[in-house]
Amino acid sequence: MKKLLLLAIAAAAAIYLSRQPDDIPREIAEPTVAHAPAAKTDRLANAYAGQQSGVQVAGDGVVTRILGDDIVGDRHQRFILMLDSGQTLLIAHNIDVAQRIESLREGDSVSFSGEYEWNDKGGVVHWTHHDPQGQHEAGWLRHRGRTYQ
């Protein structure tokens, strides 16, 4: 029953998100929330509920949509993850600093660590890479057993 509910939520989010064009600017290409995040996703759920930004978070989810790269300023590979809680999250991975995940496909599982920025659509995680100047906590993405940072 739980798997069926999660599948229904993921399908509804995928249908909604598929109606948006791939080339919309990063500031409006943020994901939607299927429902309020569950309390068990602790730090990320608390950051979302408290409308906090600049919080280091980690977790994992399933890719529901791959967006076009953000090419304004530093280039970012962008995709949307659906978390177990039903919350969606935009991942903005700096490909000027870290390697792109070339084999990424919808339905793939991705683990992440990075800095969370709140918005009313679920939020954005960036800093999913090392800091070349060593002044920011390093983040990463993990896909199919390989770490990108």
N, C-alpha and C positions, 0 to 999 in steps of 0.2 A: 504494500500500500504506500509506504514511504517513497519507494523508488518511482511508483506511478505518479505521485504528487510532484516529485522533483522533475520528472520528465515533462509533465504538463506545464510546470512553471518555466522550464527551459524552452519548451516549444513556443509558449506565449511570448516570452522575451525575444526569441529569435524572429518570430513573425513581426513583432513591433519594430525591432531594430532593422529588419530588412527593408522597411519602408523609407529609411533615410539614405540619402546619397552618400557614396564613399568619399567624395571629395569636399565635404564640408569642413570648415576651419576647425582646428583643435578646440578652441574655446566653446564651440557649440556642438561638438561631436561627442559629448560625454554621454555615458550610458544611463539607462533608467533603472529604477529599483522595482523589482517584481513585487516585493513586500518588505516590511521592516526587517532588518537583519536580526538573526537569532542571537541571544545573549552569549551562546557558547563560542562565538567568534571573537570573544574578549576584546583585545586591543583595537582591532579594526571596527568592530561593532560599536565600541565605546566612542571611537573617533567620529564615526558617522553620526551616532545619536547625539553627541555633544557638539557637532559641527566644528570639529577641530581640524587644524591643518598642521603640517610640519611634524607629523607623528611617524616614527619608524615602525613599520608593520611587516608581517610576513604571513603567508598563507598559500592556498592553492585553489584552483578552480578549473573550469572547462571553458575552452575558447568557444564563444557563441558567434563571434563576428570578427573578421579581419578588416580593418579600415586601411585606407590609403596612408602612406607615410606623410607625416607632418614635415614639410620642407622649408618652413619659415624659421630662420635662425638655425640652431642645431637640429639635425635631422632625427626624427623619432619614428620607430616602427610602432604602430598603434593597433591594439586589438582589445576586445572586450571579453572579460572572464565572467562566468556565472559561478558564484561561490555556493557552497552547500546550503548556506542560509537563504539563498534566493536573491541576495544582493548582487548587482552587477557592478563591475569595476573596469574603468578604462586603464589599461597599462600603456604608458608612454616610455618606450625603451630607447635611450639615446644611442643611435647607431653611428654617431661620429666618435664615440668613446668606446663602445662595446660592439661586439659582432652581432649582426642580425640573425634571427632564428629563421633560416631559409626554409626549413621543412615544416613550418607551422601551418596547421590546417584546423578548420572548424571541427570541434569534437575532441581535440587534443587536450590533455591535462598539462597544466603549467603551474609550477610552484614559483613563488616570488618573495622577494624581500626588497623593500624600498620605502620611500617617503610618501605618506598619504596626504592628499590635499582634498578637503571636503568640497562637495557641491551637492545640490539637492537631488541629483540623479544617481548617486551612488559613490562618486568620488573618482579620483585619479591617483594612480601610483606611478611615481617617477623616481629618479635616482636608483634605477635597477642596474647599476654598474659601479665600477670602482671610481674613486675620485682621483684624477691625475695629480691634483695638488695635495692629496692626503688630508684634507680639512673636513671632509664629510664622511659619515659612516657609509661604508661600501654596501651596495645592494647587489642583487643578482636575480636572474631568472633560471629555472631549471626545466628542461624539456627533453623527454626521452633519455634521461640519464646524463645529459650534458648540461654543464653550468655555463651561463653567459654572463660576463661581468666586465 
